[in-house]
Amino acid sequence: MNTLPTSSISIRPATPQDTEAIWEIFRAVIATGDAFVFDPNMPREEALAWWFAPQNQVYVAEHDGRIAGSYIIKPNQPALGAHIANAAYMVTPAARGLGIGKLMGEHSLAEAH
């Protein structure tokens, strides 16, 4: 694995301006049909509605000024199960193997705490 120094990657909450980059990552990740249960032909609006659902906190990972990954964190279950977090992570194919997913995972653990 060819990891990057953590100082070259920043993780922040997603903004509305990140929507197109997140969609491009989402589309590339589900295209193969082997990483998530989503239909590879899922429409943009449906995908973004799922990723940006009201219960989700959405983050992006930036590398070299570009969004290279995104993750969501949300309650695993409603009501009494809401104290347990669930997350989903996506990294653009061009940035795989750089350690971005690992950093997002570590970030999400801190956020979930």
C-alpha positions, 0 to 999 in steps of 0.5 A, spaced: 500 500 500 502 506 498 500 511 503 500 518 504 502 522 509 496 524 513 498 532 513 496 531 505 489 529 507 483 533 510 477 531 512 471 535 513 463 536 513 460 535 506 457 542 503 452 543 498 458 544 493 461 537 494 455 534 491 457 533 484 464 530 487 460 525 491 456 523 486 462 521 481 465 517 487 458 514 488 457 512 481 464 509 480 464 505 486 457 502 485 458 501 478 462 494 479 456 491 483 461 488 488 462 493 493 455 496 495 448 493 494 445 499 490 443 497 483 449 500 478 444 504 474 441 507 481 439 514 479 443 520 481 437 523 485 436 517 489 443 516 490 444 523 493 438 522 497 440 516 500 447 519 502 444 525 504 439 522 508 437 527 514 439 522 519 446 522 516 452 526 517 456 526 511 464 528 510 469 528 505 476 527 504 480 532 500 487 530 497 491 535 493 485 540 493 480 535 490 475 530 494 477 523 494 472 520 498 466 521 502 463 517 508 457 517 512 455 516 519 448 515 522 445 511 528 445 504 527 438 503 529 432 508 531 430 509 539 434 505 544 439 503 538 441 510 536 447 510 541 450 505 536 453 508 530 453 505 523 458 508 517 459 507 509 465 509 506 467 510 498 473 512 495 474 514 488 478 509 484 484 514 482 485 514 490 485 507 492 491 504 496 493 511 499 490 510 506 484 515 505 479 509 507 483 508 513 483 515 515 476 516 514 475 510 518 479 513 524 475 519 523 469 516 523 470 513 530 472 519 533 466 522 530 462 517 533 465 517 540 
